[in-house]
Amino acid sequence: MTTQNTQTTTPAPDRAEQGSHHWVITLDLPGRAAATQYGTLTPVPGATRYDTFLHIRQYVVEGYPELANATVVFFALEANQL
């Protein structure tokens, strides 16, 4: 079994450079591979949560093509502000 645990984030030394939202996603191919990534982004005006989910999933799959058919086991998208 090959397991991948990766973490990718948008470089943001300054809060002003971070996106308006923070996301975390985990994709899994049971017994073969898994990847967790996170970052920040600012959705385009009019984008829905679903649009943003598809965008993020595609971003992860571009980096890990073997996860194209993986199951999403976790997804979170929250405002990047406390």
Backbone as XML, in Angstrom:
<?xml version="1.0"?>
<chain id="A" units="angstrom">
  <residue number="1" name="MET">
    <atom name="N" x="0.841" y="-1.169" z="0.000"/>
    <atom name="CA" x="0.000" y="0.000" z="0.000"/>
    <atom name="C" x="0.887" y="1.234" z="0.000"/>
  </residue>
  <residue number="2" name="THR">
    <atom name="N" x="0.550" y="2.209" z="-0.822"/>
    <atom name="CA" x="1.252" y="3.474" z="-0.861"/>
    <atom name="C" x="0.335" y="4.545" z="-0.307"/>
  </residue>
  <residue number="3" name="THR">
    <atom name="N" x="0.804" y="5.247" z="0.674"/>
    <atom name="CA" x="0.012" y="6.314" z="1.269"/>
    <atom name="C" x="0.754" y="7.620" z="1.116"/>
  </residue>
  <residue number="4" name="GLN">
    <atom name="N" x="0.046" y="8.640" z="0.667"/>
    <atom name="CA" x="0.637" y="9.956" z="0.528"/>
    <atom name="C" x="-0.101" y="10.911" z="1.453"/>
  </residue>
  <residue number="5" name="ASN">
    <atom name="N" x="0.614" y="11.562" z="2.303"/>
    <atom name="CA" x="0.051" y="12.610" z="3.137"/>
    <atom name="C" x="0.806" y="13.876" z="2.792"/>
  </residue>
  <residue number="6" name="THR">
    <atom name="N" x="0.164" y="14.745" z="2.056"/>
    <atom name="CA" x="0.828" y="15.960" z="1.625"/>
    <atom name="C" x="0.075" y="17.168" z="2.130"/>
  </residue>
  <residue number="7" name="GLN">
    <atom name="N" x="0.788" y="18.234" z="2.277"/>
    <atom name="CA" x="0.181" y="19.470" z="2.718"/>
    <atom name="C" x="0.695" y="20.582" z="1.830"/>
  </residue>
  <residue number="8" name="THR">
    <atom name="N" x="-0.219" y="21.279" z="1.205"/>
    <atom name="CA" x="0.150" y="22.370" z="0.326"/>
    <atom name="C" x="-0.658" y="23.584" z="0.731"/>
  </residue>
  <residue number="9" name="THR">
    <atom name="N" x="-0.014" y="24.697" z="0.765"/>
    <atom name="CA" x="-0.724" y="25.914" z="1.120"/>
    <atom name="C" x="-0.241" y="27.047" z="0.240"/>
  </residue>
  <residue number="10" name="THR">
    <atom name="N" x="-1.070" y="28.037" z="0.104"/>
    <atom name="CA" x="-0.693" y="29.230" z="-0.628"/>
    <atom name="C" x="0.293" y="30.005" z="0.232"/>
  </residue>
  <residue number="11" name="PRO">
    <atom name="N" x="1.482" y="30.314" z="-0.273"/>
    <atom name="CA" x="2.419" y="31.079" z="0.534"/>
    <atom name="C" x="1.787" y="32.409" z="0.929"/>
  </residue>
  <residue number="12" name="ALA">
    <atom name="N" x="1.819" y="32.709" z="2.206"/>
    <atom name="CA" x="1.165" y="33.926" z="2.665"/>
    <atom name="C" x="1.872" y="34.492" z="3.892"/>
  </residue>
  <residue number="13" name="PRO">
    <atom name="N" x="2.998" y="35.161" z="3.682"/>
    <atom name="CA" x="3.697" y="35.729" z="4.817"/>
    <atom name="C" x="2.930" y="36.876" z="5.449"/>
  </residue>
  <residue number="14" name="ASP">
    <atom name="N" x="1.988" y="37.425" z="4.720"/>
    <atom name="CA" x="1.217" y="38.567" z="5.179"/>
    <atom name="C" x="-0.264" y="38.228" z="5.026"/>
  </residue>
  <residue number="15" name="ARG">
    <atom name="N" x="-1.062" y="38.555" z="6.020"/>
    <atom name="CA" x="-2.495" y="38.237" z="5.980"/>
    <atom name="C" x="-3.170" y="38.793" z="4.729"/>
  </residue>
  <residue number="16" name="ALA">
    <atom name="N" x="-2.735" y="39.946" z="4.275"/>
    <atom name="CA" x="-3.342" y="40.567" z="3.091"/>
    <atom name="C" x="-3.153" y="39.706" z="1.842"/>
  </residue>
  <residue number="17" name="GLU">
    <atom name="N" x="-2.141" y="38.834" z="1.847"/>
    <atom name="CA" x="-1.887" y="37.991" z="0.688"/>
    <atom name="C" x="-2.677" y="36.685" z="0.736"/>
  </residue>
  <residue number="18" name="GLN">
    <atom name="N" x="-3.351" y="36.407" z="1.844"/>
    <atom name="CA" x="-4.133" y="35.178" z="1.955"/>
    <atom name="C" x="-5.491" y="35.371" z="1.284"/>
  </residue>
  <residue number="19" name="GLY">
    <atom name="N" x="-6.085" y="34.247" z="0.878"/>
    <atom name="CA" x="-7.412" y="34.306" z="0.293"/>
    <atom name="C" x="-8.474" y="34.554" z="1.347"/>
  </residue>
  <residue number="20" name="SER">
    <atom name="N" x="-9.665" y="34.821" z="0.904"/>
    <atom name="CA" x="-10.773" y="35.101" z="1.821"/>
    <atom name="C" x="-11.302" y="33.843" z="2.501"/>
  </residue>
  <residue number="21" name="HIS">
    <atom name="N" x="-10.953" y="32.666" z="1.953"/>
    <atom name="CA" x="-11.434" y="31.397" z="2.496"/>
    <atom name="C" x="-10.277" y="30.415" z="2.685"/>
  </residue>
  <residue number="22" name="HIS">
    <atom name="N" x="-10.404" y="29.576" z="3.692"/>
    <atom name="CA" x="-9.432" y="28.511" z="3.962"/>
    <atom name="C" x="-10.111" y="27.183" z="3.641"/>
  </residue>
  <residue number="23" name="TRP">
    <atom name="N" x="-9.363" y="26.264" z="3.021"/>
    <atom name="CA" x="-9.943" y="24.972" z="2.655"/>
    <atom name="C" x="-9.018" y="23.831" z="3.065"/>
  </residue>
  <residue number="24" name="VAL">
    <atom name="N" x="-9.645" y="22.665" z="3.293"/>
    <atom name="CA" x="-8.944" y="21.411" z="3.575"/>
    <atom name="C" x="-9.700" y="20.327" z="2.821"/>
  </residue>
  <residue number="25" name="ILE">
    <atom name="N" x="-8.971" y="19.453" z="2.137"/>
    <atom name="CA" x="-9.599" y="18.345" z="1.420"/>
    <atom name="C" x="-8.739" y="17.092" z="1.576"/>
  </residue>
  <residue number="26" name="THR">
    <atom name="N" x="-9.395" y="15.954" z="1.753"/>
    <atom name="CA" x="-8.715" y="14.661" z="1.799"/>
    <atom name="C" x="-9.345" y="13.762" z="0.755"/>
  </residue>
  <residue number="27" name="LEU">
    <atom name="N" x="-8.502" y="13.207" z="-0.115"/>
    <atom name="CA" x="-8.925" y="12.247" z="-1.130"/>
    <atom name="C" x="-8.313" y="10.897" z="-0.777"/>
  </residue>
  <residue number="28" name="ASP">
    <atom name="N" x="-9.054" y="9.820" z="-1.049"/>
    <atom name="CA" x="-8.590" y="8.492" z="-0.659"/>
    <atom name="C" x="-8.933" y="7.447" z="-1.705"/>
  </residue>
  <residue number="29" name="LEU">
    <atom name="N" x="-7.943" y="6.630" z="-2.016"/>
    <atom name="CA" x="-8.134" y="5.399" z="-2.784"/>
    <atom name="C" x="-7.823" y="4.290" z="-1.788"/>
  </residue>
  <residue number="30" name="PRO">
    <atom name="N" x="-8.831" y="3.683" z="-1.187"/>
    <atom name="CA" x="-8.610" y="2.722" z="-0.102"/>
    <atom name="C" x="-7.544" y="1.684" z="-0.435"/>
  </residue>
  <residue number="31" name="GLY">
    <atom name="N" x="-6.586" y="1.566" z="0.477"/>
    <atom name="CA" x="-5.526" y="0.588" z="0.312"/>
    <atom name="C" x="-4.453" y="0.972" z="-0.687"/>
  </residue>
  <residue number="32" name="ARG">
    <atom name="N" x="-4.588" y="2.128" z="-1.339"/>
    <atom name="CA" x="-3.629" y="2.499" z="-2.375"/>
    <atom name="C" x="-2.973" y="3.849" z="-2.128"/>
  </residue>
  <residue number="33" name="ALA">
    <atom name="N" x="-3.759" y="4.879" z="-1.914"/>
    <atom name="CA" x="-3.185" y="6.217" z="-1.754"/>
    <atom name="C" x="-4.195" y="7.138" z="-1.082"/>
  </residue>
  <residue number="34" name="ALA">
    <atom name="N" x="-3.661" y="8.130" z="-0.414"/>
    <atom name="CA" x="-4.492" y="9.160" z="0.190"/>
    <atom name="C" x="-3.698" y="10.457" z="0.196"/>
  </residue>
  <residue number="35" name="ALA">
    <atom name="N" x="-4.393" y="11.569" z="0.114"/>
    <atom name="CA" x="-3.726" y="12.867" z="0.155"/>
    <atom name="C" x="-4.629" y="13.863" z="0.863"/>
  </residue>
  <residue number="36" name="THR">
    <atom name="N" x="-4.022" y="14.638" z="1.732"/>
    <atom name="CA" x="-4.708" y="15.750" z="2.382"/>
    <atom name="C" x="-3.956" y="17.013" z="2.004"/>
  </residue>
  <residue number="37" name="GLN">
    <atom name="N" x="-4.677" y="17.997" z="1.527"/>
    <atom name="CA" x="-4.078" y="19.272" z="1.175"/>
    <atom name="C" x="-4.927" y="20.391" z="1.753"/>
  </residue>
  <residue number="38" name="TYR">
    <atom name="N" x="-4.315" y="21.563" z="1.890"/>
    <atom name="CA" x="-5.036" y="22.718" z="2.391"/>
    <atom name="C" x="-4.443" y="23.973" z="1.787"/>
  </residue>
  <residue number="39" name="GLY">
    <atom name="N" x="-5.199" y="25.050" z="1.873"/>
    <atom name="CA" x="-4.719" y="26.323" z="1.363"/>
    <atom name="C" x="-5.766" y="27.397" z="1.550"/>
  </residue>
  <residue number="40" name="THR">
    <atom name="N" x="-5.517" y="28.530" z="0.926"/>
    <atom name="CA" x="-6.478" y="29.630" z="0.956"/>
    <atom name="C" x="-6.786" y="30.040" z="-0.476"/>
  </residue>
  <residue number="41" name="LEU">
    <atom name="N" x="-7.938" y="30.627" z="-0.654"/>
    <atom name="CA" x="-8.329" y="31.148" z="-1.961"/>
    <atom name="C" x="-9.412" y="32.195" z="-1.783"/>
  </residue>
  <residue number="42" name="THR">
    <atom name="N" x="-9.590" y="32.984" z="-2.810"/>
    <atom name="CA" x="-10.697" y="33.929" z="-2.869"/>
    <atom name="C" x="-11.543" y="33.524" z="-4.073"/>
  </residue>
  <residue number="43" name="PRO">
    <atom name="N" x="-12.746" y="32.989" z="-3.835"/>
    <atom name="CA" x="-13.594" y="32.573" z="-4.955"/>
    <atom name="C" x="-13.939" y="33.750" z="-5.864"/>
  </residue>
  <residue number="44" name="VAL">
    <atom name="N" x="-14.129" y="33.455" z="-7.134"/>
    <atom name="CA" x="-14.532" y="34.501" z="-8.074"/>
    <atom name="C" x="-15.939" y="34.957" z="-7.726"/>
  </residue>
  <residue number="45" name="PRO">
    <atom name="N" x="-16.274" y="36.217" z="-7.994"/>
    <atom name="CA" x="-17.629" y="36.695" z="-7.701"/>
    <atom name="C" x="-18.681" y="35.807" z="-8.361"/>
  </residue>
  <residue number="46" name="GLY">
    <atom name="N" x="-19.683" y="35.440" z="-7.602"/>
    <atom name="CA" x="-20.771" y="34.614" z="-8.110"/>
    <atom name="C" x="-20.524" y="33.120" z="-7.989"/>
  </residue>
  <residue number="47" name="ALA">
    <atom name="N" x="-19.323" y="32.719" z="-7.575"/>
    <atom name="CA" x="-19.017" y="31.296" z="-7.433"/>
    <atom name="C" x="-19.835" y="30.694" z="-6.294"/>
  </residue>
  <residue number="48" name="THR">
    <atom name="N" x="-20.253" y="29.463" z="-6.492"/>
    <atom name="CA" x="-20.980" y="28.753" z="-5.445"/>
    <atom name="C" x="-19.993" y="27.895" z="-4.648"/>
  </residue>
  <residue number="49" name="ARG">
    <atom name="N" x="-20.459" y="27.355" z="-3.542"/>
    <atom name="CA" x="-19.638" y="26.433" z="-2.763"/>
    <atom name="C" x="-19.275" y="25.216" z="-3.623"/>
  </residue>
  <residue number="50" name="TYR">
    <atom name="N" x="-20.238" y="24.734" z="-4.416"/>
    <atom name="CA" x="-19.998" y="23.582" z="-5.291"/>
    <atom name="C" x="-18.936" y="23.906" z="-6.344"/>
  </residue>
  <residue number="51" name="ASP">
    <atom name="N" x="-19.042" y="25.084" z="-6.965"/>
    <atom name="CA" x="-18.029" y="25.502" z="-7.944"/>
    <atom name="C" x="-16.641" y="25.481" z="-7.316"/>
  </residue>
  <residue number="52" name="THR">
    <atom name="N" x="-16.554" y="26.002" z="-6.116"/>
    <atom name="CA" x="-15.278" y="26.096" z="-5.416"/>
    <atom name="C" x="-14.760" y="24.708" z="-5.056"/>
  </residue>
  <residue number="53" name="PHE">
    <atom name="N" x="-15.650" y="23.825" z="-4.611"/>
    <atom name="CA" x="-15.273" y="22.438" z="-4.327"/>
    <atom name="C" x="-14.667" y="21.783" z="-5.565"/>
  </residue>
  <residue number="54" name="LEU">
    <atom name="N" x="-15.338" y="21.907" z="-6.710"/>
    <atom name="CA" x="-14.833" y="21.294" z="-7.948"/>
    <atom name="C" x="-13.474" y="21.878" z="-8.327"/>
  </residue>
  <residue number="55" name="HIS">
    <atom name="N" x="-13.316" y="23.175" z="-8.160"/>
    <atom name="CA" x="-12.049" y="23.846" z="-8.468"/>
    <atom name="C" x="-10.921" y="23.291" z="-7.589"/>
  </residue>
  <residue number="56" name="ILE">
    <atom name="N" x="-11.169" y="23.171" z="-6.301"/>
    <atom name="CA" x="-10.165" y="22.670" z="-5.369"/>
    <atom name="C" x="-9.840" y="21.207" z="-5.666"/>
  </residue>
  <residue number="57" name="ARG">
    <atom name="N" x="-10.868" y="20.393" z="-5.896"/>
    <atom name="CA" x="-10.627" y="18.976" z="-6.189"/>
    <atom name="C" x="-9.779" y="18.831" z="-7.448"/>
  </residue>
  <residue number="58" name="GLN">
    <atom name="N" x="-10.085" y="19.608" z="-8.473"/>
    <atom name="CA" x="-9.308" y="19.558" z="-9.714"/>
    <atom name="C" x="-7.866" y="19.988" z="-9.469"/>
  </residue>
  <residue number="59" name="TYR">
    <atom name="N" x="-7.671" y="20.992" z="-8.643"/>
    <atom name="CA" x="-6.328" y="21.458" z="-8.294"/>
    <atom name="C" x="-5.513" y="20.321" z="-7.668"/>
  </residue>
  <residue number="60" name="VAL">
    <atom name="N" x="-6.115" y="19.585" z="-6.745"/>
    <atom name="CA" x="-5.423" y="18.479" z="-6.088"/>
    <atom name="C" x="-5.132" y="17.361" z="-7.092"/>
  </residue>
  <residue number="61" name="VAL">
    <atom name="N" x="-6.097" y="17.026" z="-7.935"/>
    <atom name="CA" x="-5.920" y="15.946" z="-8.914"/>
    <atom name="C" x="-4.850" y="16.313" z="-9.946"/>
  </residue>
  <residue number="62" name="GLU">
    <atom name="N" x="-4.715" y="17.581" z="-10.274"/>
    <atom name="CA" x="-3.649" y="17.985" z="-11.206"/>
    <atom name="C" x="-2.280" y="17.668" z="-10.615"/>
  </residue>
  <residue number="63" name="GLY">
    <atom name="N" x="-2.148" y="17.795" z="-9.318"/>
    <atom name="CA" x="-0.893" y="17.475" z="-8.660"/>
    <atom name="C" x="-0.695" y="15.988" z="-8.431"/>
  </residue>
  <residue number="64" name="TYR">
    <atom name="N" x="-1.799" y="15.253" z="-8.328"/>
    <atom name="CA" x="-1.781" y="13.812" z="-8.061"/>
    <atom name="C" x="-2.781" y="13.120" z="-8.982"/>
  </residue>
  <residue number="65" name="PRO">
    <atom name="N" x="-2.436" y="12.960" z="-10.265"/>
    <atom name="CA" x="-3.373" y="12.385" z="-11.230"/>
    <atom name="C" x="-3.909" y="11.014" z="-10.839"/>
  </residue>
  <residue number="66" name="GLU">
    <atom name="N" x="-3.137" y="10.247" z="-10.052"/>
    <atom name="CA" x="-3.600" y="8.930" z="-9.635"/>
    <atom name="C" x="-4.831" y="9.019" z="-8.732"/>
  </residue>
  <residue number="67" name="LEU">
    <atom name="N" x="-5.139" y="10.209" z="-8.213"/>
    <atom name="CA" x="-6.307" y="10.388" z="-7.351"/>
    <atom name="C" x="-7.541" y="10.880" z="-8.111"/>
  </residue>
  <residue number="68" name="ALA">
    <atom name="N" x="-7.508" y="10.820" z="-9.416"/>
    <atom name="CA" x="-8.632" y="11.308" z="-10.223"/>
    <atom name="C" x="-9.945" y="10.621" z="-9.872"/>
  </residue>
  <residue number="69" name="ASN">
    <atom name="N" x="-9.893" y="9.341" z="-9.502"/>
    <atom name="CA" x="-11.110" y="8.601" z="-9.161"/>
    <atom name="C" x="-11.242" y="8.363" z="-7.657"/>
  </residue>
  <residue number="70" name="ALA">
    <atom name="N" x="-10.479" y="9.101" z="-6.880"/>
    <atom name="CA" x="-10.500" y="8.925" z="-5.431"/>
    <atom name="C" x="-11.798" y="9.448" z="-4.828"/>
  </residue>
  <residue number="71" name="THR">
    <atom name="N" x="-12.116" y="8.929" z="-3.658"/>
    <atom name="CA" x="-13.273" y="9.371" z="-2.892"/>
    <atom name="C" x="-12.865" y="10.555" z="-2.027"/>
  </residue>
  <residue number="72" name="VAL">
    <atom name="N" x="-13.719" y="11.551" z="-1.973"/>
    <atom name="CA" x="-13.490" y="12.671" z="-1.059"/>
    <atom name="C" x="-13.989" y="12.223" z="0.309"/>
  </residue>
  <residue number="73" name="VAL">
    <atom name="N" x="-13.077" y="12.133" z="1.271"/>
    <atom name="CA" x="-13.472" y="11.697" z="2.607"/>
    <atom name="C" x="-13.599" y="12.877" z="3.568"/>
  </residue>
  <residue number="74" name="PHE">
    <atom name="N" x="-13.066" y="14.027" z="3.173"/>
    <atom name="CA" x="-13.219" y="15.226" z="3.998"/>
    <atom name="C" x="-13.078" y="16.448" z="3.118"/>
  </residue>
  <residue number="75" name="PHE">
    <atom name="N" x="-13.947" y="17.433" z="3.350"/>
    <atom name="CA" x="-13.841" y="18.726" z="2.681"/>
    <atom name="C" x="-14.375" y="19.792" z="3.606"/>
  </residue>
  <residue number="76" name="ALA">
    <atom name="N" x="-13.600" y="20.854" z="3.762"/>
    <atom name="CA" x="-14.041" y="21.999" z="4.556"/>
    <atom name="C" x="-13.663" y="23.274" z="3.821"/>
  </residue>
  <residue number="77" name="LEU">
    <atom name="N" x="-14.574" y="24.218" z="3.829"/>
    <atom name="CA" x="-14.344" y="25.536" z="3.238"/>
    <atom name="C" x="-14.962" y="26.538" z="4.186"/>
  </residue>
  <residue number="78" name="GLU">
    <atom name="N" x="-14.119" y="27.385" z="4.767"/>
    <atom name="CA" x="-14.574" y="28.342" z="5.766"/>
    <atom name="C" x="-14.004" y="29.719" z="5.471"/>
  </residue>
  <residue number="79" name="ALA">
    <atom name="N" x="-14.681" y="30.727" z="5.964"/>
    <atom name="CA" x="-14.136" y="32.082" z="5.875"/>
    <atom name="C" x="-12.793" y="32.094" z="6.600"/>
  </residue>
  <residue number="80" name="ASN">
    <atom name="N" x="-11.800" y="32.752" z="6.015"/>
    <atom name="CA" x="-10.453" y="32.770" z="6.572"/>
    <atom name="C" x="-10.290" y="33.952" z="7.524"/>
  </residue>
  <residue number="81" name="GLN">
    <atom name="N" x="-11.112" y="33.934" z="8.535"/>
    <atom name="CA" x="-11.089" y="35.025" z="9.511"/>
    <atom name="C" x="-11.610" y="34.478" z="10.824"/>
  </residue>
  <residue number="82" name="LEU">
    <atom name="N" x="-11.011" y="34.872" z="11.914"/>
    <atom name="CA" x="-11.454" y="34.444" z="13.231"/>
    <atom name="C" x="-12.330" y="35.513" z="13.859"/>
  </residue>
</chain>
